[in-house]
Amino acid sequence: MPNLIERLNEEGEVIWRINTKTKNGYYKVNPDSSQYKYCERITLKGFTSLPSGLWKEGYGMTAAGSFLLQEIFEKYGKKIDITLVASGSSKLDARGKKTKVILPIKKLAKANQAVRATKRKRNEEIRANVKNFLSSEFTQFKEYKGIKPSYAAGTLAELLEQPDIIKKLGAEDIDKLHEFIPDYLSKIPGTLRAKKKLAVVYESLDAGRKVYLEKIVEEFRKKLNAGGTSESTWQKFLSEYILVLRNSYGEVLEKESVSLSGKYPDFMLIDPYSYLDIFEIKKPATNILKYDNSRNNYYWDTELSKAISQVENYLYQVQRNSSALVEDIKKHKGLDISIVRPRGYIVAGVRTQLTKTKMADDFRILNDSLKNIDVIFYDDLLNNLETFVKRISECNS
């Protein structure tokens, strides 16, 4: 690369020149430019090529530049010496014959981006107004009736740069983001040329998933530590997050999803192979075991025994009415499922209840002896999710 790069006008005069070795140079504003009355020359520091934000032909600064020069000129009433720097801080000194301004190129680029987005938005509004006028005056343009401004590129970027935007999002904003993000990600071209962009997206997805899971962990732990949470609250919480806590399943069917008569569990889960299992939710405070002094062993507490009996009845009803249930789910949910030896899961109690080795051993024996039913502790669900989040963090570190 030559030490000097430059651009000349038709008369052979230098418009701009940069020494690639020292990374310094200058830019002369064309006297025919409207900006010349504000600024005649721009000093360049830290560049090996002409920075963006300057017209190559010498007409001065692009986008926000003209407004910037005008505002400074009107405030101090004297010409401006601009120095564009590759890095550093913005400075303004109006004490001399000229107003001296140091401006980092990144700050100028940000201002230019905002101005361009505003111009695009304004142009779209003007275009929409013109089309509405044409539709009202000429039948040949009736297709324009009621037209609204289309999206102007850069508008979203401008919005996302606003400080504390996440804290200011409303419920409607959040709902629209939930719809937009999956659709956007599904349309990213998966080509090798885009692999760097895809890598950034995947890293962002992992980071986003980690944040999402951490919030679930935080809420789960908070509810668990609070105690006294009602059974219906836990049913609602688990129905929302059970697919995260038990990620071997792909679909949740709540009781309202089926219209069959008879008793059915609060929700059923469908695995990736379309097989159905059922879940019964009790409270973390549910007592799991009681001790039999005469036999020196533990047995199911009354409340849990009732839950086991209830789940056995659910399993019986599901298998007995399997054909009707399959058809009902197909009709109301559009899902093709299979009901073959469904399993039942009871989420109840916490493992910390098992305070003795004998107690833990007897729980294992009792749980293993159940036919197609498992008792799952709340804190086991939480610990499994915490382990998964930790694994994501380690993979990304």
Secondary structure, 3 states (H helix, E strand, C coil): CCCEEEEECCCCCEEEEEECCCCEEEEECCCCCCCCCCCCEEEEECCCCCCCCECCCCCCECCHHHHHHHHHHHHHCCCEEEEEECCCCCEEECCCCCEEEEEEHHHHHHHHHHHHHHHHHHHHHHHHHHHHHHHHHCHHHHHHCCCCCCCCCCHHHHHHCCCCHHHHCCHHHHHHHHHHHHHHHHCCCCCHHHHHHHHHHHHHHHHHHHHHHHHHHHHHHHHHHHCCCCHHHHHHHHHHHHHHHCCCCCEEEEHHHCCCCCCCCCEEEECCCCEEEEEEECCCCCCCEEEECCCCEEEECHHHHHHHHHHHHHHHHHHHCHHHHHHHHHHHHCCCCECCCCCEEEECCCHHHCCCHHHHHHHHHHHHHCCCEEEECHHHHHHHHHHHHHHHHHHHC
